[in-house]
Amino acid sequence: MRCVLIVDDEPMIRKGLSVMIRQCGGHPYSIRLAQDGEEAIQFIMEEQPDFLFTDIRMPRVDGLELCRRLSEMETDIQTVVISGYGDFEYARQCLSYGVKEYLLKPVSRGSLQNVIAKLEANREKLGSFVSVAKLDEWVVRMDDAVWTLDKEKLYLVLKEWETDFLQRRMSRCQQKELLEEGYTLLVKKLHANSVTPGKSMLDLSAAAGPEQLFRCFAEASEAILEELRIKRKGKAKEPVEEAKAFIEKHLAQEVSLEEVAEVLGLNASYFSQLFKHSTGETFVHYRIKRRMEKAKRLLANSSYRITDISYEVGYADHPHFTKTFKKFTGLSPSEYRSRLGIE
């Protein structure tokens, strides 16, 4: 069912236009209404319509601004501007933002019918088109599922993509190009996190039809997840253990996550996620915890002054050390010592 969004600040015009569209169209339509461009943008962010009919003169965000924003969103929404004779120059500006048609007020049944027929014809041509934004959305979700080893999430994304893929009227060449591009983008995103899949290219030459083409794509994507799972079981803990040892050795110094990642020869973003996945803590929280645990051991030795302990665990600013220690233990360093019977 086609989704149509009507944007006008006049309730009667919105209602009248919705009735006419249902009567004129050759398809069943789901009609949505908005009273200005701002409300329309909010709706579009939640559910992208196929067709958009908008007035020009409206409060808050007008039709011209709405069309401008849509032109920046890389959607395939087909927009129709409704204007009075005095708004012709505005309507012409809207055409520069990719508006397909414009209707003059008052809208006649015949002109509306012709415009809808054109929109439907264009929609048929767009059946094989997948926007860059849509492709990127699918790949981003797949990347997240693979990185977190969430097989169920990956299955759901692939199922959604497959449904869309099989409904589109694409040639075999277009189908292959879309899936190959999707796989290449996924590999590229994983590379950014220092994950290198064993198969960097997707081979679809043996697939017979669209179902088999997508099955090959899905299996290749699922194989990347399993490959990453095996790697993490065997090797992922090693760099984390090295990082822990490095942190322990340099507790008195202000060592950054980027510095530790460089020592290990890892991408900083990848190391950050790997560390949290393995330990359940962020790098910063883990380092603070180890500093405070060392501080507690030193506080138990009466020969150490609290200011010396502060420097020993990497805090040149003594008040900062006191504040952090209290946040971590619920006690100030001197109160902690008193609990241990040390004055």
C-alpha positions as a Markdown table, in Angstrom:
| # | Residue | x | y | z |
|---|---|---|---|---|
| 1 | Met | 0.0 | 0.0 | 0.0 |
| 2 | Arg | 1.3 | 3.4 | -1.0 |
| 3 | Cys | 1.8 | 6.0 | 1.8 |
| 4 | Val | 0.8 | 9.6 | 1.0 |
| 5 | Leu | 1.7 | 12.5 | 3.3 |
| 6 | Ile | -0.4 | 15.7 | 2.9 |
| 7 | Val | 1.0 | 18.9 | 4.5 |
| 8 | Asp | -1.2 | 21.9 | 4.8 |
| 9 | Asp | -2.1 | 24.2 | 7.7 |
| 10 | Glu | -5.8 | 24.3 | 6.6 |
| 11 | Pro | -7.7 | 21.3 | 8.1 |
| 12 | Met | -10.4 | 21.4 | 5.4 |
| 13 | Ile | -7.9 | 21.4 | 2.6 |
| 14 | Arg | -6.1 | 18.4 | 4.1 |
| 15 | Lys | -9.3 | 16.5 | 4.5 |
| 16 | Gly | -10.6 | 17.4 | 1.0 |
| 17 | Leu | -7.3 | 16.4 | -0.7 |
| 18 | Ser | -7.1 | 13.1 | 1.2 |
| 19 | Val | -10.7 | 12.2 | -0.1 |
| 20 | Met | -9.8 | 13.2 | -3.7 |
| 21 | Ile | -6.5 | 11.2 | -3.7 |
| 22 | Arg | -8.4 | 8.0 | -2.5 |
| 23 | Gln | -10.9 | 8.5 | -5.3 |
| 24 | Cys | -8.4 | 9.4 | -8.1 |
| 25 | Gly | -5.7 | 6.8 | -7.4 |
| 26 | Gly | -5.5 | 3.4 | -9.0 |
| 27 | His | -4.0 | 2.0 | -5.8 |
| 28 | Pro | -5.1 | 1.8 | -2.2 |
| 29 | Tyr | -3.4 | 4.6 | -0.2 |
| 30 | Ser | -2.5 | 5.1 | 3.4 |
| 31 | Ile | -3.0 | 8.8 | 4.0 |
| 32 | Arg | -1.1 | 10.7 | 6.7 |
| 33 | Leu | -1.6 | 14.4 | 7.5 |
| 34 | Ala | 0.7 | 17.2 | 8.8 |
| 35 | Gln | -0.1 | 20.8 | 9.5 |
| 36 | Asp | 3.3 | 22.2 | 8.7 |
| 37 | Gly | 6.8 | 21.3 | 7.5 |
| 38 | Glu | 8.2 | 20.7 | 10.9 |
| 39 | Glu | 5.5 | 18.0 | 11.7 |
| 40 | Ala | 6.1 | 16.5 | 8.2 |
| 41 | Ile | 9.8 | 16.1 | 8.8 |
| 42 | Gln | 9.1 | 14.4 | 12.1 |
| 43 | Phe | 6.8 | 11.9 | 10.3 |
| 44 | Ile | 9.3 | 11.3 | 7.5 |
| 45 | Met | 12.0 | 10.4 | 10.0 |
| 46 | Glu | 9.7 | 7.7 | 11.4 |
| 47 | Glu | 8.0 | 6.5 | 8.3 |
| 48 | Gln | 9.0 | 7.5 | 4.8 |
| 49 | Pro | 6.0 | 8.2 | 2.5 |
| 50 | Asp | 5.9 | 7.4 | -1.2 |
| 51 | Phe | 4.3 | 10.6 | -2.2 |
| 52 | Leu | 4.2 | 14.0 | -0.5 |
| 53 | Phe | 1.7 | 16.8 | -1.3 |
| 54 | Thr | 2.6 | 20.1 | 0.4 |
| 55 | Asp | 1.3 | 23.7 | 0.5 |
| 56 | Ile | 3.9 | 26.5 | 0.3 |
| 57 | Arg | 2.6 | 29.1 | 2.8 |
| 58 | Met | 2.6 | 27.5 | 6.3 |
| 59 | Pro | 3.7 | 28.6 | 9.8 |
| 60 | Arg | 6.9 | 27.4 | 11.4 |
| 61 | Val | 8.5 | 25.4 | 8.5 |
| 62 | Asp | 6.9 | 26.3 | 5.2 |
| 63 | Gly | 6.7 | 24.2 | 2.0 |
| 64 | Leu | 9.8 | 25.8 | 0.4 |
| 65 | Glu | 12.0 | 24.9 | 3.5 |
| 66 | Leu | 10.4 | 21.5 | 3.7 |
| 67 | Cys | 11.4 | 20.8 | 0.0 |
| 68 | Arg | 14.9 | 22.1 | 0.7 |
| 69 | Arg | 15.4 | 19.8 | 3.7 |
| 70 | Leu | 14.1 | 16.8 | 1.7 |
| 71 | Ser | 16.6 | 17.5 | -1.0 |
| 72 | Glu | 19.4 | 17.0 | 1.5 |
| 73 | Met | 18.0 | 13.7 | 2.9 |
| 74 | Glu | 18.6 | 11.4 | -0.1 |
| 75 | Thr | 15.1 | 10.0 | -0.1 |
| 76 | Asp | 13.1 | 8.8 | -3.1 |
| 77 | Ile | 9.9 | 10.6 | -1.9 |
| 78 | Gln | 8.1 | 12.1 | -4.8 |
| 79 | Thr | 6.9 | 15.6 | -3.9 |
| 80 | Val | 4.1 | 17.7 | -5.3 |
| 81 | Val | 3.8 | 21.3 | -4.4 |
| 82 | Ile | 0.3 | 22.9 | -4.2 |
| 83 | Ser | 0.3 | 26.7 | -4.8 |
| 84 | Gly | -1.9 | 29.6 | -5.7 |
| 85 | Tyr | -1.1 | 31.8 | -8.7 |
| 86 | Gly | 0.7 | 34.3 | -6.5 |
| 87 | Asp | 3.1 | 31.6 | -5.3 |
| 88 | Phe | 4.3 | 30.6 | -8.7 |
| 89 | Glu | 7.9 | 31.9 | -8.1 |
| 90 | Tyr | 8.0 | 29.9 | -4.8 |
| 91 | Ala | 6.8 | 26.8 | -6.7 |
| 92 | Arg | 9.6 | 27.3 | -9.3 |
| 93 | Gln | 12.2 | 27.4 | -6.5 |
| 94 | Cys | 10.8 | 24.1 | -5.2 |
| 95 | Leu | 11.4 | 22.5 | -8.6 |
| 96 | Ser | 15.1 | 23.2 | -8.0 |
| 97 | Tyr | 14.9 | 21.0 | -4.9 |
| 98 | Gly | 13.7 | 18.0 | -7.0 |
| 99 | Val | 9.9 | 18.5 | -6.7 |
| 100 | Lys | 8.2 | 16.3 | -9.4 |
| 101 | Glu | 5.0 | 18.3 | -10.0 |
| 102 | Tyr | 3.0 | 21.3 | -8.8 |
| 103 | Leu | -0.7 | 21.8 | -8.7 |
| 104 | Leu | -2.6 | 25.1 | -8.8 |
| 105 | Lys | -5.3 | 25.9 | -6.2 |
| 106 | Pro | -8.1 | 25.1 | -6.2 |
| 107 | Val | -7.1 | 21.6 | -7.1 |
| 108 | Ser | -9.3 | 19.9 | -9.7 |
| 109 | Arg | -10.0 | 16.2 | -9.8 |
| 110 | Gly | -8.7 | 16.0 | -13.4 |
| 111 | Ser | -5.3 | 17.7 | -12.6 |
| 112 | Leu | -4.9 | 15.6 | -9.5 |
| 113 | Gln | -5.6 | 12.4 | -11.4 |
| 114 | Asn | -3.0 | 13.2 | -14.0 |
| 115 | Val | -0.4 | 14.0 | -11.4 |
| 116 | Ile | -1.1 | 10.8 | -9.5 |
| 117 | Ala | -0.8 | 8.8 | -12.7 |
| 118 | Lys | 2.7 | 10.4 | -13.3 |
| 119 | Leu | 3.8 | 9.7 | -9.7 |
| 120 | Glu | 2.7 | 6.0 | -10.1 |
| 121 | Ala | 4.6 | 5.7 | -13.4 |
| 122 | Asn | 7.7 | 7.1 | -11.7 |
| 123 | Arg | 7.3 | 4.8 | -8.8 |
| 124 | Glu | 7.3 | 1.8 | -11.2 |
| 125 | Lys | 10.6 | 3.0 | -12.6 |
| 126 | Leu | 12.0 | 3.5 | -9.1 |
| 127 | Gly | 11.1 | -0.1 | -8.2 |
| 128 | Ser | 14.7 | -1.2 | -8.9 |
| 129 | Phe | 16.3 | 1.8 | -7.2 |
| 130 | Val | 17.8 | 1.5 | -3.7 |
| 131 | Ser | 18.9 | 4.8 | -2.2 |
| 132 | Val | 22.4 | 5.2 | -0.9 |
| 133 | Ala | 20.9 | 6.0 | 2.5 |
| 134 | Lys | 18.9 | 2.8 | 2.6 |
| 135 | Leu | 21.9 | 0.7 | 1.6 |
| 136 | Asp | 24.1 | 2.3 | 4.2 |
| 137 | Glu | 21.4 | 1.7 | 6.9 |
| 138 | Trp | 21.3 | -2.0 | 6.2 |
| 139 | Val | 25.1 | -2.3 | 6.1 |
| 140 | Val | 25.5 | -0.3 | 9.4 |
| 141 | Arg | 23.0 | -2.6 | 11.1 |
| 142 | Met | 24.8 | -5.7 | 9.8 |
| 143 | Asp | 28.2 | -4.3 | 10.9 |
| 144 | Asp | 26.8 | -3.8 | 14.4 |
| 145 | Ala | 25.4 | -7.4 | 14.5 |
| 146 | Val | 28.7 | -8.9 | 13.3 |
| 147 | Trp | 30.8 | -6.9 | 15.6 |
| 148 | Thr | 28.7 | -7.8 | 18.7 |
| 149 | Leu | 28.5 | -11.4 | 17.4 |
| 150 | Asp | 24.7 | -11.1 | 17.6 |
| 151 | Lys | 23.5 | -13.8 | 15.2 |
| 152 | Glu | 19.8 | -13.2 | 15.8 |
| 153 | Lys | 20.2 | -9.5 | 15.0 |
| 154 | Leu | 22.1 | -10.3 | 11.8 |
| 155 | Tyr | 19.3 | -12.8 | 10.8 |
| 156 | Leu | 16.6 | -10.1 | 11.3 |
| 157 | Val | 18.5 | -7.5 | 9.2 |
| 158 | Leu | 19.1 | -10.0 | 6.4 |
| 159 | Lys | 15.5 | -11.2 | 6.5 |
| 160 | Glu | 14.3 | -7.6 | 6.1 |
| 161 | Trp | 16.7 | -6.9 | 3.3 |
| 162 | Glu | 15.7 | -10.1 | 1.5 |
| 163 | Thr | 12.0 | -9.2 | 1.6 |
| 164 | Asp | 12.8 | -5.8 | 0.0 |
| 165 | Phe | 15.3 | -7.3 | -2.4 |
| 166 | Leu | 12.8 | -9.9 | -3.8 |
| 167 | Gln | 10.0 | -7.3 | -4.3 |
| 168 | Arg | 12.1 | -5.0 | -6.5 |
| 169 | Arg | 12.0 | -5.3 | -10.3 |
| 170 | Met | 15.7 | -5.6 | -10.9 |
| 171 | Ser | 17.7 | -7.3 | -13.7 |
| 172 | Arg | 20.1 | -10.0 | -12.6 |
| 173 | Cys | 23.0 | -7.6 | -13.3 |
| 174 | Gln | 21.4 | -5.0 | -10.9 |
| 175 | Gln | 20.8 | -7.6 | -8.3 |
| 176 | Lys | 24.4 | -8.8 | -8.3 |
| 177 | Glu | 25.7 | -5.2 | -8.3 |
| 178 | Leu | 23.6 | -4.3 | -5.2 |
| 179 | Leu | 24.6 | -7.4 | -3.2 |
| 180 | Glu | 28.3 | -7.1 | -4.2 |
| 181 | Glu | 28.3 | -3.4 | -3.2 |
| 182 | Gly | 26.6 | -4.2 | 0.1 |
| 183 | Tyr | 29.2 | -6.9 | 0.9 |
| 184 | Thr | 32.1 | -4.6 | -0.1 |
| 185 | Leu | 30.7 | -1.9 | 2.2 |
| 186 | Leu | 30.4 | -4.3 | 5.1 |
| 187 | Val | 33.9 | -5.5 | 4.7 |
| 188 | Lys | 35.1 | -1.9 | 4.5 |
| 189 | Lys | 33.3 | -1.0 | 7.8 |
| 190 | Leu | 34.8 | -4.1 | 9.5 |
| 191 | His | 38.2 | -3.1 | 8.3 |
| 192 | Ala | 37.9 | 0.2 | 10.1 |
| 193 | Asn | 37.7 | -1.8 | 13.3 |
| 194 | Ser | 40.7 | -4.0 | 12.3 |
| 195 | Val | 38.6 | -6.9 | 11.4 |
| 196 | Thr | 39.7 | -8.6 | 8.2 |
| 197 | Pro | 37.3 | -11.2 | 6.8 |
| 198 | Gly | 38.8 | -14.2 | 5.0 |
| 199 | Lys | 36.7 | -13.5 | 1.9 |
| 200 | Ser | 36.9 | -9.8 | 0.8 |
| 201 | Met | 35.0 | -10.3 | -2.4 |
| 202 | Leu | 31.6 | -11.9 | -3.0 |
| 203 | Asp | 31.3 | -14.5 | -5.7 |
| 204 | Leu | 27.8 | -14.8 | -7.1 |
| 205 | Ser | 28.6 | -16.5 | -10.3 |
| 206 | Ala | 27.1 | -19.9 | -9.3 |
| 207 | Ala | 23.7 | -18.5 | -8.1 |
| 208 | Ala | 20.8 | -19.2 | -10.4 |
| 209 | Gly | 18.0 | -16.9 | -9.4 |
| 210 | Pro | 17.3 | -13.9 | -7.0 |
| 211 | Glu | 16.7 | -16.3 | -4.0 |
| 212 | Gln | 20.0 | -18.0 | -4.5 |
| 213 | Leu | 21.8 | -14.7 | -5.1 |
| 214 | Phe | 20.6 | -13.4 | -1.8 |
| 215 | Arg | 21.3 | -16.7 | 0.0 |
| 216 | Cys | 24.9 | -16.5 | -1.2 |
| 217 | Phe | 25.1 | -13.0 | 0.2 |
| 218 | Ala | 23.5 | -14.0 | 3.5 |
| 219 | Glu | 25.8 | -17.0 | 3.9 |
| 220 | Ala | 28.9 | -15.0 | 3.2 |
| 221 | Ser | 27.8 | -12.4 | 5.8 |
| 222 | Glu | 27.0 | -15.0 | 8.4 |
| 223 | Ala | 30.4 | -16.6 | 7.7 |
| 224 | Ile | 32.1 | -13.4 | 8.7 |
| 225 | Leu | 30.4 | -13.4 | 12.0 |
| 226 | Glu | 31.4 | -17.0 | 12.7 |
| 227 | Glu | 35.0 | -16.3 | 11.6 |
| 228 | Leu | 35.1 | -13.4 | 14.1 |
| 229 | Arg | 33.7 | -15.5 | 16.9 |
| 230 | Ile | 36.4 | -18.1 | 16.4 |
| 231 | Lys | 39.2 | -15.5 | 16.3 |
| 232 | Arg | 37.9 | -13.9 | 19.5 |
| 233 | Lys | 37.8 | -17.3 | 21.3 |
| 234 | Gly | 41.4 | -18.1 | 20.4 |
| 235 | Lys | 43.2 | -14.8 | 20.4 |
| 236 | Ala | 41.1 | -11.8 | 21.5 |
| 237 | Lys | 42.1 | -12.1 | 25.2 |
| 238 | Glu | 45.8 | -11.8 | 24.4 |
| 239 | Pro | 46.0 | -8.1 | 23.5 |
| 240 | Val | 43.6 | -7.3 | 26.4 |
| 241 | Glu | 45.9 | -9.2 | 28.9 |
| 242 | Glu | 48.9 | -7.3 | 27.4 |
| 243 | Ala | 47.0 | -4.0 | 27.9 |
| 244 | Lys | 46.2 | -4.9 | 31.5 |
| 245 | Ala | 49.9 | -5.6 | 32.2 |
| 246 | Phe | 50.9 | -2.3 | 30.6 |
| 247 | Ile | 48.3 | -0.4 | 32.6 |
| 248 | Glu | 49.5 | -2.0 | 35.8 |
| 249 | Lys | 53.1 | -1.2 | 35.0 |
| 250 | His | 52.3 | 2.5 | 34.3 |
| 251 | Leu | 49.7 | 3.3 | 37.0 |
| 252 | Ala | 51.7 | 6.3 | 38.1 |
| 253 | Gln | 51.6 | 7.8 | 34.6 |
| 254 | Glu | 48.8 | 9.3 | 32.6 |
| 255 | Val | 48.6 | 6.7 | 29.8 |
| 256 | Ser | 45.8 | 7.2 | 27.2 |
| 257 | Leu | 43.8 | 4.5 | 25.5 |
| 258 | Glu | 45.4 | 5.7 | 22.2 |
| 259 | Glu | 48.9 | 5.1 | 23.5 |
| 260 | Val | 48.1 | 1.6 | 24.7 |
| 261 | Ala | 46.5 | 0.8 | 21.4 |
| 262 | Glu | 49.6 | 2.0 | 19.6 |
| 263 | Val | 51.8 | -0.2 | 21.8 |
| 264 | Leu | 49.7 | -3.2 | 20.9 |
| 265 | Gly | 49.6 | -2.2 | 17.2 |
| 266 | Leu | 45.8 | -1.9 | 17.2 |
| 267 | Asn | 43.3 | 0.6 | 15.9 |
| 268 | Ala | 42.2 | 2.8 | 18.9 |
| 269 | Ser | 38.5 | 2.4 | 18.2 |
| 270 | Tyr | 38.8 | -1.3 | 17.7 |
| 271 | Phe | 40.9 | -1.7 | 20.9 |
| 272 | Ser | 38.4 | 0.3 | 22.9 |
| 273 | Gln | 35.5 | -1.9 | 21.9 |
| 274 | Leu | 37.6 | -5.1 | 22.3 |
| 275 | Phe | 38.7 | -4.1 | 25.8 |
| 276 | Lys | 35.1 | -3.4 | 26.9 |
| 277 | His | 33.8 | -6.6 | 25.2 |
| 278 | Ser | 36.4 | -8.7 | 27.1 |
| 279 | Thr | 36.4 | -7.0 | 30.5 |
| 280 | Gly | 32.9 | -5.5 | 30.7 |
| 281 | Glu | 34.5 | -2.1 | 31.6 |
| 282 | Thr | 35.8 | 0.9 | 29.6 |
| 283 | Phe | 39.5 | 1.4 | 29.5 |
| 284 | Val | 39.3 | 4.6 | 31.7 |
| 285 | His | 37.1 | 2.9 | 34.3 |
| 286 | Tyr | 39.4 | -0.1 | 34.5 |
| 287 | Arg | 42.5 | 2.1 | 34.9 |
| 288 | Ile | 40.9 | 4.1 | 37.7 |
| 289 | Lys | 39.8 | 0.9 | 39.5 |
| 290 | Arg | 43.3 | -0.5 | 39.4 |
| 291 | Arg | 44.7 | 2.8 | 40.7 |
| 292 | Met | 42.3 | 2.9 | 43.6 |
| 293 | Glu | 43.0 | -0.8 | 44.4 |
| 294 | Lys | 46.7 | 0.0 | 44.5 |
| 295 | Ala | 46.0 | 3.1 | 46.6 |
| 296 | Lys | 44.1 | 0.9 | 49.2 |
| 297 | Arg | 47.1 | -1.4 | 49.5 |
| 298 | Leu | 49.5 | 1.5 | 50.0 |
| 299 | Leu | 47.1 | 3.1 | 52.6 |
| 300 | Ala | 47.3 | 0.0 | 54.6 |
| 301 | Asn | 51.0 | 0.7 | 55.1 |
| 302 | Ser | 51.5 | 3.5 | 57.6 |
| 303 | Ser | 54.9 | 4.3 | 56.3 |
| 304 | Tyr | 53.4 | 5.9 | 53.2 |
| 305 | Arg | 52.1 | 9.5 | 53.4 |
| 306 | Ile | 48.8 | 10.1 | 51.6 |
| 307 | Thr | 50.3 | 12.7 | 49.3 |
| 308 | Asp | 53.0 | 10.2 | 48.3 |
| 309 | Ile | 50.4 | 7.6 | 47.6 |
| 310 | Ser | 48.6 | 10.1 | 45.4 |
| 311 | Tyr | 51.7 | 10.5 | 43.2 |
| 312 | Glu | 52.3 | 6.8 | 43.2 |
| 313 | Val | 49.0 | 6.1 | 41.6 |
| 314 | Gly | 49.2 | 8.8 | 39.0 |
| 315 | Tyr | 47.5 | 11.8 | 40.7 |
| 316 | Ala | 49.7 | 14.9 | 40.8 |
| 317 | Asp | 46.6 | 16.8 | 42.0 |
| 318 | His | 46.0 | 15.6 | 45.6 |
| 319 | Pro | 42.4 | 16.9 | 45.9 |
| 320 | His | 41.5 | 15.1 | 42.7 |
| 321 | Phe | 42.9 | 11.9 | 44.1 |
| 322 | Thr | 40.9 | 12.4 | 47.3 |
| 323 | Lys | 37.7 | 13.0 | 45.4 |
| 324 | Thr | 38.2 | 10.0 | 43.1 |
| 325 | Phe | 39.1 | 7.7 | 46.0 |
| 326 | Lys | 36.0 | 8.8 | 47.9 |
| 327 | Lys | 33.8 | 8.3 | 44.9 |
| 328 | Phe | 35.3 | 4.8 | 44.4 |
| 329 | Thr | 35.2 | 3.6 | 48.1 |
| 330 | Gly | 32.8 | 6.0 | 49.8 |
| 331 | Leu | 35.6 | 7.1 | 52.1 |
| 332 | Ser | 38.3 | 9.7 | 51.9 |
| 333 | Pro | 41.9 | 8.3 | 52.1 |
| 334 | Ser | 42.3 | 9.5 | 55.7 |
| 335 | Glu | 38.9 | 8.0 | 56.7 |
| 336 | Tyr | 39.9 | 4.7 | 55.0 |
| 337 | Arg | 43.1 | 4.6 | 57.1 |
| 338 | Ser | 41.1 | 5.3 | 60.3 |
| 339 | Arg | 38.9 | 2.3 | 59.5 |
| 340 | Leu | 42.1 | 0.2 | 59.3 |
| 341 | Gly | 43.2 | 1.6 | 62.7 |
| 342 | Ile | 45.9 | 3.7 | 61.3 |
| 343 | Glu | 46.2 | 7.3 | 62.5 |
